[in-house]
Amino acid sequence: MDKNNSELTREQRLEIEEQAIQTLMQMGVKFSVPLKINPVNPPRRIAWWNRHFPKHVRVWRDRRIPREWNVSEMEVPDAEQGRMVRTYMRHFHIKPLYLGTIDYLRKLYMQIEYDEGNIQEDPIQESKKLFKYIPLMAEIAAVAVINSGSVSDPLASEVRDLKDFFIEHLTVARLKQLSDVISQMMNAGGFTSSIRSIVEIGTTRPKTRADLIEQ
């Protein structure tokens, strides 16, 4: 009885994980990155206008932030100051990946050389050597976020600019989280199943007219 309950619990856990992955595939994932500039208050004239004419609010934009960026001001905890501080956060949305994006990501992944044996023998030195892939990992994150036909062009300014932004603003911990999400969204298992289905169809011998007569 206990074994059956254990099996049922395991199946339920797998089902929940599968549902979570499917949700990720369909909706993508959103994340935010803090900018390295301090927020400033709008000019007094803007504040005065919005206070006296609430039906005709004027939106003020910090000109240090590019117009095409999705940025909002948030309060986040600051460990050094021990309090909440105002911070500009740039928002991103990794949407379900197109096949072209996945194919280009594959080409980027193939540039990474990783030897688990060397890591086990000398983890500190070998791990430091992997830092040479920082630009490549930043490009992988940029390609996944952009997720369009332009990513196939290595000279595309959109990819280059976002790659430079990630190099300057992402931490190792955040990069690890993004790498896990991107790997899941590539859905290698689902693509393998697609290949398997095609191969099975292609290797199934259709019945001939003679076969039908014999039956």
Beta strands, then each sheet from edge to edge (+ up, - down):
strand 1: 29-34
strand 2: 71-78
strand 3: 83-94
sheet 1: 1+ 3- 2+
end
